[in-house]
Amino acid sequence: MKDQIETIQTEALARIEAANDARAIEDARVAILGKQGSLTKVSAGMRDVPKEDKALVGQLLNAARQAITSALDSKKTALQDAQDAEALKGIDPTLPGRSVHHGSLHPLTHIRHEAISILRRMGFALADGPEIEDEFHCFDALNTPEDHPARNEKDTFYFDSGKLLRTHTSSVQVRTMEGQAPPVRIIAPGSAYRRDEIDATHLSVFNQLEGLYVDTDVSLGDLKGTLEYFLHELFGPETEVRFRPHFFPFTEPSFEIDVKLHAKGQAPKWIEVAGCGMVDPAVFDQINGSRKDEAFSPDQVTGFAFGMGLDRLAMIRWGIRDIRLLIENDSRFLRQFG
Ligand code: DAH
């Protein structure tokens, strides 16, 4: 039996050595270790081995089984390695992988999120209103006279019904005050529509962010402090900000706000980013008339309001020279914000 075991082992190892594919190895395993395998069959002979030899023969059998099993394993691994090497021929696995493009926020979305988060930290809550408005909320309640140019058919998209696409987000001021007594501290980001000729700085649909703060004793100092802080948070603490007297029907006094832009290779210049002012008492009167109460009595409350161009803020922030890039969805442009 000892000889038999040795012979089987020698033959088995030779057969495994000669096997040159996975199939041949599996066949060898079955032929040697399988139910009808040569080694399995010999093992059955243990029964007839004299007691005193059993230990020795048993050891031999185990050793043979182990040697064969490990030969099978290492041959299998060697074959797999050879196969892998063959598959990789001509491929350099040390080359860097192809990068996967990550999506990113649109610059407008990005600047809107940032503006909202700064203003929310200062206690402003989000408000909203319809984009299809009526003349009262867009103009009359905001103290805008019948003959104001903004009301012109040439400048505004009117529907046959007499409704219109809001020309600014200031209508949300009116809607908010109609529904809520002071104190009011809201911001309203959203689209506005004008019949502008489209060019590098104008779109007929653009984005604004409106703000309104009404309470007792709100002052021009509050307005200046709030908006300066906001612009410094957005563009950096060094940013120069200027308030330039202007006219809006719904605020008195009114200002336009400019920030100084230092574009590479260009002389610094002032760029207008927002309109603002102290809410005109005539607006409070309109609101009270609409609410049928005196909640916004001009004797008791004051307020400030502002409206900024979000597209403009994004253009300044990233040095975008043409506003049309913001709506064209050219991936070569958008990819730069990833
Ligand atoms: N609605 C103005 C515009 O679209 C911007 C504006 C100016 C908004 C002054 C305000 C404000 O709230 O107080 O040009």
Boltz pocket constraint, residues with backbone or C-beta under 6 A from the ligand:
constraints:
  - pocket:
      binder: B
      contacts: [[A, 167], [A, 168], [A, 169], [A, 170], [A, 210], [A, 211], [A, 248], [A, 250], [A, 251], [A, 254], [A, 255], [A, 274], [A, 275], [A, 276], [A, 277], [A, 304], [A, 305], [A, 306], [A, 307], [A, 308]]
      max_distance: 6.0
